[in-house]
Amino acid sequence: MTAPVRHHYDVGDDFYRLWLDSSLTYSCAMWEPVPGENLDVGGDALATAQERKLRFHLDVVGADRARAVLDVGCGWGSVLARLAVRHGVPRSVGLTLSERQAAHVRAQAYPGVEVRLENWLDYTPQDRFDGIISIGAFEHFATPADPPAE
């Protein structure tokens, strides 16, 4: 799995900056529907819809009260940034298989953030987490040959 991930995400951050929002948030967004229109995508700007999605997930794990949060498939660190800067979470761990993404997050030097170049299946936490966030990563872990129960 590591080789396909690196091939996909390690092509260069400049490529992703061409079409992602400024936080480099990758994956689906949560659009606010426009009243009277039967469309999934409303009148939001991409950054607004991405921020709504991040806020939703941070609210679900209770980021304002959390002491430790795990972000599986942390990408370029948009969740980790908010955990550290906006919510003051003392310990946040991000897992990624992309060397470029890990380097990007580490370069930001967010307080209390550790990013690991590690598969979530191999990760053994030393302490408990108050919440786990994974946005768009688990869909990549299954294969068509996997039984539905798995």
LINPE-V501853 format. One record per backbone hydrogen bond with DSSP energy under -0.5 kcal/mol. CO is the residue of the C=O (numbers start at 1). NH is the residue of the N-H. Records with the same first field share a line. If there is no record, write none. Layout:
CO->NH  NH
This chain:
1->5
2->6
3->7
4->8
5->9
6->10
9->12
12->15  16
13->17
14->18
15->18
16->19  20
21->24
24->26  76
29->31
31->33
32->43
33->35
34->37
37->39
40->42
45->49
46->50
47->51
48->52
49->30  53
50->54
51->55
52->56
53->57
54->58
55->59
56->60
57->61
58->63
59->62
62->65  66
67->91
68->130  131
69->93
70->72  133
71->73  74  95
74->77
77->81
78->82
79->83
80->84
81->85  86
82->86  87
83->89
91->69
92->114
93->71
94->116
95->73  74
96->118
97->99
98->102
99->103
100->104
101->105
102->106
103->107
104->108
105->108  109  110
106->109
110->113
112->92
114->94
116->96  118
119->122  123
123->125
131->70
133->72
134->136
137->140
138->141  142
143->146
147->150
